[in-house]
Amino acid sequence: MSDEVQRIVPEDEEISEEWLRETDEPGIRNVGAFTGPEVGGWVVSIWAQEFFRQDSLGVELRQRMETALRAVAGVTDVYEHDNEQWDVAGAPSGEALTRAAASVVDELADRMRKATAALDRGEKLP
């Protein structure tokens, strides 16, 4: 499996453009972005946010993600759509959004792996 950011053919006809970074660690390092006429901007999906929520690592992940997405050229606003997705306003490129998101999860990947192993052992995250 490639760690490269790729433009893919959307499966949903309401999506006009979609970018994806698939890895061999989907729950930690997969990210993607899509847009369409009904979306009103871009939606950036972070797979790891499903598992890291209100614990300290989840809070740090969200803070870093917001900062990285806001730094992408063309972004005018960023807000958390739900636990795993961000809404991004403006005219950024989907590729740039996906790369920015990938850089954040890559920076935190070692810590997320350790936390995932702890969860698998039944331990609670701080």
C-alpha positions, 0 to 999 in steps of 0.5 A: 500500500502506498503512503502517497496522497492520490486523487481518486475517483469518488464513489459518491456522485455528489462528490466532485473531487476527492483526495486520499492518503491510504497507508498500512495503518489506516486507524492511525495514518489514513486521511482524505479530503473531498468537495462537491457542489452540496458540500460548500467547501472541503471536508477533511477526514482523519481516521485516527480521530475515531479512536482519539477523542477527549484524551490528551492525545486526542485534544493535541491531535485536534489542536494540531490539525486545526492549526495545520489546516488553517495554514494551507493556502486559500483556507479562510476558516476551519471548524470541526464538523464531527469527531472525525471530520473538519469543514474547511472554507475558502479555495484551498487545493484538496491535495494540499489539505490532505498533505497537511493532515497527513503531516500531523498524523505522521508527527503523532504516529508513534505516540498513537501506536503506543496509545493504541497498544495500551487500549488493546491491553485494556488500559485507559488513556490519560 
